[in-house]
Amino acid sequence: MLFLHRLLPININHSNKAIKILILSDTLFYSGMALSEVVFGVFVVSSIKGATVVDLGIGHAIFMVGVLLTEPFISKIYDSALDITTSYYGFILGNLFKSIFRFGFIFLNSVTLFYIFYFLLGIVHSIEYPSFIKLFTKHMDKGLESSEWGIKDSFISLGKVITFFVSGIIAVKLGYGYLFALSGLIMLVSGVFLPLVYRKDFIS
């Protein structure tokens, strides 16, 4: 984190510990997701019998339906909660399920299962995304709101540059299964274990 800070014209020294942990967690998590993001479409079309680019479009549309049907209601639960604890555990749970589904990509063997996976991923996104927004905005430092959002996105972009670059190489050299497993492992460690270790910094 300190090394990345020196590479970019940004300053996180004045941010509180919870924000720094969330930035680190999100950077590693989305970098892990990106590791399999680009080549996943190639995997679906080339490895699932009968799958075409049409199915990719349908799958992503189904994902958005899952989001549309659930995110407004789940977001309201987070806002109705008495404290930040509900959002914290929603964040952990959403990241856990996203990680599990990355491992699950290894076993995708039909278009129908691909559709089901993506619908469920839409629901999982509805659990994770608004909970992260709640946590991040709750812990933001006054007067640094735009800077901290910008810092977070800058670190995520830098992480994705690296993982996008190596994703195809890993898929070609080691195979899709290894790529999905590595992606899921990075997501699990950064999105679940890391926030659990620093639990007191979020809900104290």
N, C-alpha and C positions, 0 to 999 in steps of 0.2 A: 504494500500500500504506500509506504514511504517512497519507494523507488518510482512508482507510477506518478506520485505527487511531483517529483522532480522533473519528470518528462513533460508535464502539462502545465500551462500557465494558470493554475488554479491553486487555491489555498484552503485546506481543510483544518488547519491548526486551531481555528476558532470554533469549530463545530464540536458539539458534545459527543460523548462516547457512544450513545445509542445511535446517533446519526452515522457516525463512522462505521459502526458494525453493520448497520443496514446497507450502507453503500458497498461495503466489502462483500456482504452476503449476496446482494442483488447483482453485483458485478460478476462474481464467480458463478452464480446460479444461471444468469442469462448467457454467460459465456459457455457454460456447459450445455445449455439448450441449443445454442447456435452450432455447437459441434456436430449435431446431427440434423440441424434444420434444413440446410441447403440440399444435402444429398438424400434426404428422406423421400422426396418426390421421385427421384431416380430409383430408389429402392422399391417403392410401391409399384411403379410401372414395370420394372424389370424382374421383380422377384415374386409378386403376387399374381397368380394365374388369372388371366382375364382382365386385369386392371389396366386402365388407360388414363391419359391426362384428363379426360372427362371426369373420371372418378375422383381425381385429386381436387378438382373444382367443387364437386358435390360434397366431398368430405369436409372441405373448409367451410362450405356453406352450412353444413350440419353443425359444425363447431360453433358458428356464430348463432345458430338457432338455440343451441344449449346455453350460450351466454345470455341471449335476449330473454329467455324464459326464466332465468334464475337470478341473474346479477342484481336487478332492482330489489328483489325480496331479501336476498342475503345481505346486501348493503344496508338495508333498513335495520336488520338485526344488529349489525355492528354499531350503528348510530343509536339504537335503543338501549344498548348495554350500559350498565351503570359505570363501568370503567373500561380500561384498555385491554383487560385480560382476555375478553372474548376475541378481540381482533388479533391479539398475539397468538392465541391457539388456532385461530382460523388461518393465519399466515403459515404456521407450522404444518397444519393439516393439509392445506392446499399444496404446499411445496412437497410434502411427503407423497401425495397422490401423483403429482406431476412427475416426480422421480420414478415412482413405481411404473407409471405408464411408459416412461422412456425404456425401462427394462422390458416392458411388455411388447415394445416394437419388435423385439427379437423374434417373437412367436406369432407375429401377424402372418396369416396364410390365406386370407380370403378378403374380398372386397366388403362383404357384409361386416366382418369383424373390424375392418378399417373404419367403416361408418360408425359402428358402435363406439369404438375407441374415441373417435373425434367428437361425438356427441357428449360422451362422459367427460372428455377433456374440457369441453365448453363449460360444463357444470363446475369442474375443478377450478377453472380460471375464475369463475364467479366467487368461489370461496377464497382464493388466494389474493387476487388483485385488489379488491376494495379493502381487504384487511391490511395489506401493505400500505396503501394510501393513507389509511387511518393512522397506522403506526408512525409513518414517516412525517405526516403533517403534525401529529401530536408532539413529536420530539424536535421539530425544527426550531432553530435558534432565531429569535426575533431579529428582523433586519437582514437575515441571511437566506430568506426563503428561496428566492430565485437562484442565488448562488449555489445552494445545496442541491436543488433539483438539477441545475446545470452540471455540477460536479458529478452527481450520480450518473447522469446520462453520458458524460464524457468518459468516465471509467468503464461503463458498460460498452460504449462504442469501441474503446481501445481493446477490451477483452474480446469482443466479437471479431475485430480485425485479425487477431491471432487465431482464434478457433475456426473462423471461416476459412482462413488460409490453409490450416492443417487438416481440416475435416475430410476433404477429398483424398488427400494423401493417405490418411489412416484407413479410409474405406477401401482404397485400391490395394494397399499393402497388407492390411490385416483383416479386412472384411467388415460387413455391416454389423454383425453381431458384436464384435469388439468395440466398434464405434458407439453403438447404442449403450452398451454396458458402461463404457467410460463416461459417456454423457450423463447417464443416470447416476453414476457414482459421484461425479462432481456436483450435480444438483442436490443429491442427498446430503452430502457433507456440508455444503455451503448454505443450503436452504432449510435444513432441519437441525443438524448437529450444532452448527455454529450459533444460531439463535438460542438454542436450548442451553448452551454453555453460558451465554450472557443474559439469561432470563431476567435476572434482577435489574439489569440496566434498562429493560423495557417496561416492566410492570411494578417497579419499586414505588 
